[in-house]
Amino acid sequence: MRTPVTEKINRLKIKRNAVILAHNYQSGEVQDLADFTGDSLELSRKAASTDADVIVFCGVKFMAETAAILSPGKTVLLPDRHAGCPLSDMITAKQLIDLKCEHPDAIVVCYVNSSAAVKAESDYCCTSANAVEIVKSIPADKEIIFVPDQHLGRFVVEKTGREMILWPGYCVTHAAITEDDVKQAKAAHPGAIVMAHPECGEPVKAICDQILSTGQMLKFARQSEAKSFIVATELGIIHSLKKQNPGKEFFAATERATCPNMKRITVEKVLWSLEDMQYKITVSDEIRTRAKQALDRMVAVLPAK
Ligand code: SF4
């Protein structure tokens, strides 16, 4: 819907040669004004392939950093400077260096939900969609350190049979989704398919039907014959699920699954961001080069699209 604010945003977008990216967990209004919606890596790669001079990243800081790593010639703006990610903040580069000293031969795999400095200390980056493939590609005799999300890590251990050293980080928003929530949602919506994100705790994943990244949830819902779904991840994705599947129903496992950091971004803040060209997210060349290697190694493992 066009409003005076969105019209101003569109004018400024042209003036600044900007592209607006919105993560799947953003509010519906923010997703609707974006040029692209998706998961963090998908968005950063899309932005890198455009000829925009400015990227407005409607997400959290590590996502804007990933965009800056992949687009060194572009200005990357985060509309709220306090939009951080508690999961990514659960490990620092110093803590990872100390862990590497204890396991000098280990290969480090970091989930994309990590700071640029942590990525720079890692051998491979991964997403929730490709973590299993990345770990499978590492020679069986190698020790693996997996940071920072323990729940995604346990999912990978289960799928690959590989023991890994797991950092005890977790997403506070996914931790808010309980086994009881899912049981109650199933009782309220019999027959609905339960889709859970790998960042959910193990009791939730044990009683769901599908464990999927956000991108995989969107694809699964489009292709499935089923008509109703229970969604165990951040609520923002329900906006895209409903929009893409008008004949299907989507129910939140719990209304508590909302990420306060993601929801810091509002339509007005996107406007102010373009007006004042703030808040610029930069990554030093030294960190950027090493962090990009971890991202490049991930891409090299994946089949060409
Ligand atoms: S949903 Fe979780 S992992 Fe994603 S930004 Fe919020 S706290 Fe971080």
Boltz pocket constraint, residues with backbone or C-beta under 6 A from the ligand:
constraints:
  - pocket:
      binder: B
      contacts: [[A, 25], [A, 60], [A, 84], [A, 85], [A, 86], [A, 87], [A, 88], [A, 113], [A, 171], [A, 172], [A, 173], [A, 174], [A, 234], [A, 259], [A, 260], [A, 261], [A, 262]]
      max_distance: 6.0
